[in-house]
Amino acid sequence: MSFFDKVTKAVGDVVDRGKAELDQFKRIQKINGEIGEMEKQIAECKSQIQAATQQAGEKAIVLVRAGAIASPDLKAFVDQITGFERQIAAEQAAVAGKKKEIEAIKAEDEAAHAAAAEATAAPPVPASAAPVAAAPSAKVCSACGASLAGAGAFCPQCGAKQG
């Protein structure tokens, strides 16, 4: 057998093994997919059992409370549930009280801001009023009395030359 024949046979063997492994992989993946679907069905059935059990329990509780069923075992569960319901009601009332406290704090803060805004607001100046003189240390225009802070040689308000 020649070298070329040996190489051809080796390559053929590798290809055949690759095909076999690919076929095996595909079959395993198909079965894994089927298993996944079966597990979904199992989970759905368990969910339906849980829902039906919950509905049966709720119905039994209603019947025990109405006096249609007299079972000491169920009565203990109903008493336990009633205790939880009372605890929930108390906690909800406490939450409502805390929310009212928050609203009161917000109202105090809003009132304080409103008072501060009123105290710092300058009274409106009528348009006909004379210009207000600036503080003695600040430069003012000799013609119109506007502030010259940051201005150059001319008043930014009236354009008068400053000297």
LINDAFEN-V799994 format. One record per helix or strand of 2 or more residues. SS is the DSSP state (2 for helix, 1 for strand). FROM is the first residue (numbers start at 1). TO is the last residue. If there is no record, write none. Layout:
[[SS;FROM;TO] [SS;FROM;TO]]
This chain:
[[2;3;66] [2;72;120]]
